[in-house]
Amino acid sequence: MSATQNAPAQAKDDAADTRAVTQAHPIVRWLGSSGAWVLLLDIALIALFSIISPGNVFWSLQNLESMLLSGTVTLLLALGIAMLLGAGGIDLSVGANLVFSSVVAALTIQALAPNGVAFALIMGAIAAVLAGALFGTVNGIIIGVFDVNSLIATLGTTGLGLAAALLLTGGSDIGGMPAELQAGFGLNTLFGFIPLPFLVAIVAWVILWVVLRKTRFGSRTLAIGSLRLVASRAGVRVSWHILSLAVMTGVLAGISGFISLSNYGATSVSGHPNDALAAITAVVIGGTRLEGGRVSLAGTIWGTALSVILVGGLVIMGVPSFWQLGAVGFVLIVAVCLDRIQARRRPSL
């Protein structure tokens, strides 16, 4: 029998396989996702560290609050990177954007504090968001308008952002923020253990989930990541769409910058060298496809949790910081390798 004669039979078999997957039990389909296995790994690590940590301190409300607070910035940055990856781009400059935005916010608060603390804090938050948006706009113009590879473009703006932050601060951190910044927001909690900044990250997650799943903007994002040329020929303004995604990522980094400032009560120009690594790790582990076309925002939460749980557990166990960084890097490499394996198994279009 010829290959032409075999084609209908093969197509029928493929259709049957597709129907079998579609009609599978919801739990079976859920277990087939990357996010599901990451969530199960999160639960296993929580159980492990709770058992082996001295005095079972890992299993405490105080440690939960600490992990939620430390994961807030990572989650916000990861959300922006996930959306960009959905369109086939990436942003390595989110850490530099965070630092730059926090510096702009701190300088704004310092300048306006004599006019009233509440006014100064509100304007500081607005300044951080605008600074992040400006940073993202620069990235978007370079990537979307001039069609420069996003990896190279954001690697370059990383250096520019950090240089700008150092110039504005004279190379030293800005402290002396009003006590209300930490007491009223940065270290304030709901129910005694849920940090208010974490609620901001959850609201951002909900908004982006709706945008991705329920709007034309989200559909176009995935279309660009799947087949950019086809999306362009279908009428999608690819350059402007990528610019919008870059600005969105910048806004999230700006919010992260203000949250970081409110957590510590001071800027930390040299304190965020691995933020981009942590965020990208969370996104890739969570199941967002590196080539674009698929975004898992639920998986991004579980991937962020994995990074925070892993580092938090190692800190409690007294593991040196370089091993903590190595652990996160190792997890990222494993996640990328698994993504490559899955990509080879996907049928070519």
C-alpha positions in Angstrom: 0.0 0.0 0.0 1.3 3.4 -0.9 2.0 6.3 1.4 -0.9 8.2 -0.2 -3.2 5.4 0.6 -1.9 5.2 4.2 -2.5 9.0 4.8 -6.2 8.8 5.5 -5.7 6.0 8.0 -2.9 7.9 9.7 -5.1 11.0 9.9 -7.9 9.0 11.4 -5.5 7.6 14.0 -4.3 11.1 14.9 -7.9 12.3 15.2 -8.7 9.4 17.5 -5.7 10.2 19.7 -6.8 13.9 19.9 -10.3 12.9 20.9 -8.9 10.5 23.5 -6.9 13.3 25.1 -9.8 15.8 24.9 -12.3 13.4 26.5 -9.9 12.3 29.3 -10.9 12.9 32.8 -10.1 16.5 33.9 -7.7 15.2 36.6 -5.8 13.2 33.9 -5.6 16.3 31.7 -4.4 18.4 34.7 -1.7 15.9 35.6 -0.5 16.2 32.0 0.4 19.9 32.5 3.7 21.2 33.7 2.1 23.3 36.3 0.5 20.3 38.0 3.8 18.6 38.5 5.4 21.8 39.8 2.6 22.2 42.3 3.1 18.6 43.5 6.8 19.3 43.8 6.0 22.4 45.8 3.9 20.4 48.2 6.6 17.7 48.5 9.3 20.4 49.3 7.1 22.0 51.9 6.6 18.7 53.6 10.4 17.9 53.4 11.6 21.2 54.8 8.9 21.2 57.5 10.2 17.9 58.7 13.9 18.5 58.5 14.1 22.2 59.5 15.3 22.8 63.1 12.2 23.0 65.4 10.0 22.6 62.3 10.3 26.3 61.9 9.6 26.1 58.2 6.0 25.2 59.0 5.1 28.5 60.7 3.0 31.5 59.9 6.1 33.7 60.3 7.9 31.8 57.7 4.9 31.8 55.4 4.7 35.5 55.7 8.4 35.8 54.9 8.1 33.6 51.8 5.0 35.4 50.5 6.8 38.7 50.8 9.9 37.5 49.1 7.9 35.9 46.4 5.9 39.0 45.6 8.6 40.7 43.5 9.5 37.5 41.7 5.9 36.8 40.8 5.3 40.3 39.5 8.4 40.2 37.3 7.6 36.6 36.2 4.1 37.7 35.0 5.6 40.3 32.7 8.2 37.9 31.4 5.5 35.2 30.8 3.5 37.6 28.7 6.5 38.6 26.6 7.5 34.9 26.2 4.0 34.2 24.9 4.8 36.6 22.0 8.2 35.0 21.5 10.2 37.7 23.4 12.1 38.0 26.7 13.2 40.7 29.1 16.5 40.3 31.0 16.4 43.9 32.2 13.5 43.5 34.7 16.0 43.5 37.7 17.6 46.7 36.4 14.2 48.3 35.8 13.2 47.4 39.4 16.3 49.1 40.8 15.9 52.2 38.5 12.2 52.5 39.5 12.9 52.2 43.2 15.5 55.0 43.0 13.1 57.3 41.1 10.5 56.5 43.8 12.9 57.2 46.7 14.0 60.5 45.2 10.4 61.6 44.6 9.5 60.7 48.2 12.5 62.6 49.6 11.6 65.7 47.5 7.9 65.8 48.4 8.0 64.6 52.0 7.9 68.2 53.3 4.5 68.6 51.6 3.0 65.7 53.5 4.0 62.1 54.0 0.8 60.6 52.4 1.1 62.8 49.3 4.8 61.9 49.0 4.2 58.2 49.2 1.4 58.3 46.6 3.5 60.3 44.2 6.5 58.0 44.9 4.4 55.0 43.8 3.2 56.8 40.7 6.8 57.8 39.9 7.9 54.2 40.2 5.2 53.0 37.8 6.0 55.7 35.3 9.7 55.0 35.5 9.1 51.4 34.9 6.8 52.2 32.0 9.4 54.5 30.5 12.1 51.7 30.8 9.7 49.3 29.2 8.9 51.7 26.4 12.6 51.9 25.6 12.8 48.1 25.4 9.7 48.0 23.3 11.0 50.5 20.8 14.2 48.7 20.4 12.6 45.3 20.1 9.3 46.0 18.4 10.1 49.0 16.2 13.7 48.4 15.3 13.3 44.6 15.4 16.3 43.9 17.5 16.6 40.5 19.2 15.0 40.9 22.6 17.8 39.0 24.4 20.4 41.4 23.1 18.3 44.5 23.5 17.4 43.8 27.1 20.9 42.7 28.0 22.0 46.2 26.8 19.3 48.1 28.7 20.2 46.2 31.8 23.5 48.0 31.9 21.9 51.3 31.0 19.3 51.0 33.7 21.8 50.1 36.4 24.1 52.9 35.3 21.3 55.4 35.4 20.4 54.3 39.0 24.0 54.7 40.1 24.2 58.1 38.5 21.0 59.2 40.3 22.2 57.9 43.7 25.9 58.8 43.4 26.7 55.1 43.9 25.1 54.8 47.3 21.7 53.7 48.5 19.0 56.2 49.5 17.6 55.6 52.9 15.6 57.6 55.4 12.2 56.8 54.0 9.2 57.7 56.1 8.3 55.0 58.6 4.7 55.0 57.2 6.1 53.4 54.0 6.9 50.2 55.8 4.3 50.3 58.5 1.4 51.2 56.2 2.3 49.0 53.2 5.6 47.3 52.9 5.5 45.2 56.1 1.7 45.5 56.8 -0.3 42.3 56.7 -3.8 41.0 56.3 -5.0 38.5 58.9 -1.5 38.8 60.5 0.4 36.8 57.8 -0.6 37.8 54.3 1.6 40.8 53.2 -0.3 43.6 51.5 2.3 43.7 48.6 1.4 40.0 47.9 -2.2 41.0 47.4 -1.0 43.5 44.7 0.7 40.6 42.9 -2.4 38.5 43.1 -4.5 41.3 41.7 -2.0 41.7 38.8 -2.2 38.0 38.2 -6.0 38.0 38.0 -6.0 41.0 35.6 -3.4 39.3 33.3 -5.3 36.0 33.4 -8.4 37.8 32.2 -6.4 39.7 29.5 -4.7 36.5 28.3 -7.8 34.2 28.3 -10.7 36.5 27.6 -9.5 39.3 25.3 -8.4 39.8 21.8 -5.1 41.2 23.1 -4.3 37.9 24.8 -5.2 35.9 21.6 -3.0 38.1 19.5 -0.1 37.7 22.0 -0.3 33.9 21.6 -0.8 34.2 17.8 2.4 36.3 17.5 4.4 33.7 19.5 3.0 30.8 17.5 3.4 32.2 14.0 4.6 35.8 13.9 4.5 36.1 10.1 0.9 34.6 9.9 -0.2 37.0 12.6 1.2 39.9 10.8 -0.5 38.9 7.5 -3.8 38.5 9.4 -3.6 42.2 10.3 -2.0 42.1 13.8 0.3 45.1 14.3 3.1 43.0 15.6 5.5 45.9 16.4 3.0 47.9 18.4 1.8 44.8 20.2 5.3 43.9 21.3 5.8 47.5 22.4 2.6 47.2 24.5 3.9 44.0 26.1 7.2 45.6 26.9 5.5 48.6 28.5 3.3 46.2 30.5 6.4 44.3 31.7 8.0 47.6 32.6 5.0 48.7 34.7 5.1 45.4 36.6 8.8 46.0 37.3 8.0 49.6 38.4 5.5 48.2 40.9 8.1 45.7 42.0 10.6 48.6 42.6 8.1 50.4 44.8 7.4 47.2 46.7 11.1 46.6 47.2 11.5 50.1 48.5 8.6 49.7 50.9 9.9 46.4 52.2 13.4 47.7 53.1 12.8 51.4 53.6 15.7 52.1 51.4 16.9 51.4 47.8 19.1 48.5 47.1 21.1 49.3 44.0 23.3 46.2 44.2 20.7 43.9 45.8 18.8 42.5 42.8 21.4 40.8 40.6 19.4 37.5 40.4 15.8 38.8 40.1 15.7 38.2 36.4 17.0 34.7 36.8 14.5 33.9 39.5 11.6 35.2 37.4 12.6 33.4 34.2 13.1 30.2 36.2 9.5 30.6 37.6 8.0 31.1 34.1 9.8 28.3 32.4 9.3 25.8 35.2 5.6 26.7 35.2 5.1 25.6 31.6 5.3 28.7 29.5 6.9 27.8 26.1 10.2 29.4 25.3 9.4 29.7 21.6 6.2 31.5 22.4 2.6 30.6 21.7 1.8 29.2 25.1 1.6 30.9 28.5 0.7 29.3 31.8 0.0 32.0 34.4 -1.2 29.3 36.9 2.1 27.5 36.3 4.0 30.8 36.9 2.6 31.0 40.4 3.7 27.4 41.2 7.1 28.1 39.6 7.5 31.2 41.7 6.5 29.2 44.8 9.1 26.5 43.9 11.9 29.1 43.7 10.8 30.7 47.0 10.3 27.4 48.9 13.6 26.1 47.7 15.6 29.2 48.6 13.7 29.7 51.9 14.3 26.1 52.9 18.0 26.3 52.2 18.3 29.5 54.2 16.6 27.9 57.2 18.9 24.9 56.9 21.9 27.2 56.9 23.1 26.4 53.3 25.6 29.0 52.0 24.2 31.6 49.5 26.3 30.4 46.6 24.6 27.0 46.9 21.2 28.6 46.9 22.0 30.5 43.7 23.4 27.2 42.2 20.2 25.4 43.1 18.0 28.0 41.3 20.3 27.8 38.3 20.2 24.0 38.3 16.4 24.0 38.4 16.3 26.5 35.5 18.6 24.2 33.4 16.4 21.2 34.1 13.3 23.1 33.2 14.8 24.3 29.9 15.9 20.7 29.0 12.4 19.4 29.7 11.0 22.1 27.6 13.3 21.1 24.7 12.2 17.5 25.1 8.6 18.4 24.9 9.2 20.7 21.9 10.7 17.7 20.0 7.6 15.7 20.7 5.2 18.4 19.4 4.1 17.8 15.9 5.5 20.3 13.4 3.1 22.6 11.6 
